[in-house]
Amino acid sequence: AEGRFAEEGWRIRNDGSQFWASVTLTALRGAGGALLAYLKITRDLSERKRAEESLRASEEHFRLLVQAVEDYAIIMLTPEGRVASWNLGAKRIKGYDESEILGRHFSCFYTPEGVAHGKPEWMLEKALEFGHVEDEEWRLRKDGRKFWANVIITALHDAQGTLRGFAKVTRDLTERRKVEELEES
């Protein structure tokens, strides 16, 4: 009806083995429009399919790993510093649900003093300059309570060197800080 049909799917070889194929059927018509034959082209795409499945499985394993971590907030930031991903640890430590934090600027985790002194921008600049930056100081939870945080921000570049964003890992060290303060007293 349309003159051509194309699809991808599993096919079977003469020996009974399966392969992933791209198949195109084209109607060949004569001068008067009468159907003369069909041209069928089959390409074996098994290697591409295996590579796609391997990549999908690898991405799934990585996603499961990051999502399962509860003791560290693992966050992906855009090049502008907006939250692009959020794990279970980030929710536990910072108090935000993923739906209410995605797209917001990460400066919302800093104290008003830190924001006034440009600390969020400084952190991104240093991560760009040195590849990563580490810091320990007070940060804010969603409810406004402070917690002592160890933060590492790493600049992420693609194969061409283009900045793709930042990985931000935060650990809540409030209990350790309280113990240290007690030991000092």
N, C-alpha and C positions, 0 to 999 in steps of 0.2 A: 504493500500500500504506500509506503514512504520511500521505497527504493533502496533503503539501507537500514541495517539493524546492527547494533554493537552492544556487547555486554562482557563482564568479567565473571568468572566462576570456575568451579572445579570441573575438570574433564578427566577422562580415563584413556590411558594409552593401550596399545595392543596387548601389552604384557599384564594389564590389569591395574597398574600403578596409577595413582592420581597425580594431577598437576594443576596448578592455578593458571588459567589462560585468559587472554583477551581474544574474543572472537568477533569478527565482523563479517556479516553477510550482505552482499550487494546484488541486487537484481540486475541482470544484464539483458537489455532489450534491443530488439532490432530496429530498423529504420521506421517501421510502421508502429512501433511501440509494443510489439508482441514480445512476450517473455521468452528469451532464448535459453537462459541458464542462470545459475546463481554462482557467484564467486565467494568462496569462504576462505578467510585468512585467520589462522590461529597462531597466536604468539604465546610461547611458554613464559609466564611471568613468575614462576616458582621462586626464583632467587629474590625478586623484589618482595613477594609476599612473605617469605621467611624473614627478610630484613625488617619489614614493617611490623611483623609479629614480635620479633626480638626487641625492637625499639619500644613497642607498646608495653611489652612485659617489663622492660627495664624502667620505663616511666612509671608504671603501676607500682613496682617495688619501691622506687624512690618516693613516690607519693605516700605509700603506706608507712614507710620509715619515718618521714618527716611528720606525718599526721599523728603517729603513735607516740612521739616524744612529748612527755608531760612536764619534765623538769626544766626545759629550755623553751623560750619563745623563739620560734624560727619563722622569720618574716621575710618576704620578698618585697622590696621597694622599687617603684619605677625610678627612672633617672631623675625625676623631679622630687622624689622623696615621698610619694604617695604609696600607701599600703596596697600591695597587689596580691599577696597570699597570706594566710593566717593558719597556724596549726593549733592543736589542742593545748599545748604548753603556753602559747600566747594568750589563749582565752583564760587559762587558769591563773597565769601571772598578772595579766593586765586587766582582766575582767570584761573585755568586750566580746560580744558575739561577732562572728565573721561578717554577718550582714550589716552590722552597724559601724564597722571599721574600714572595710574595703573602700578604697578611693580617698580616704582622709589622709592628710599630711601627717607624717610621723612625729612632728613637733608636738602633737597632743600628748605625747608621753613625757614631755619635759616639764619641769617646774616653770612657773612664770619667770623666775630669775634666769633660768637657763635659756628660755626663749628670748628674753630681753637682751641677753648677752650674745645671741646668735649661735648658741651651742649646736642646734640641729644642722644649720648650714655649715658650720665649722667641721662637724663630724663627716659630712659628705665630702667636703673639700679635701680633708686629710685622707679619706679613703681613696679618693681619686688620685691624689698626689703619691701616696705610698702603697696603694693596693688594698690596704685595710687600716683600720684604726680601732684601738681598744680604749675603753673608758670605764671608770667606776664612780658613780655618784647617785644622788637621789633622782628617782623618776616617779611618775604619777600613775596610779591605777585609774580605771574608769570612774570609781567613786570618789576620786580626789585624794585618797590616802597615798602617802609617800612610801616607797620601798627602795632599799639600797640595791642598785643594779650593776652588774658587770655586763657591758655591752661591747660587742665586736661587730663592726660594719665592714663588709668586703665589697669592693667594686667588682661588678661582673661585666666582662667584655665578651663579645662574640669572636669568631675566628678572624674577622676583618678588623678587630680592634675597636668596634663601636660599643659604647657604653649601653648595656641592656638594662641595667638597674643595680640594685645593691642587695646583698644578703645581710640580714640583721639578726644576730643571735643575742638574746638577753637571758641572763640568769639572775634569779632573785637571791641576793646574799644578805638579806635583812637579818636573819637569825645569826649568821656568822658575825655580822657587825655588832649585834647586841652582845654576843659573847666576848668579842674583842674589847668592847667598851667596858664591860664588867671586869675583865682582867686588868685593864688599865687603871681602874678606880681603886 
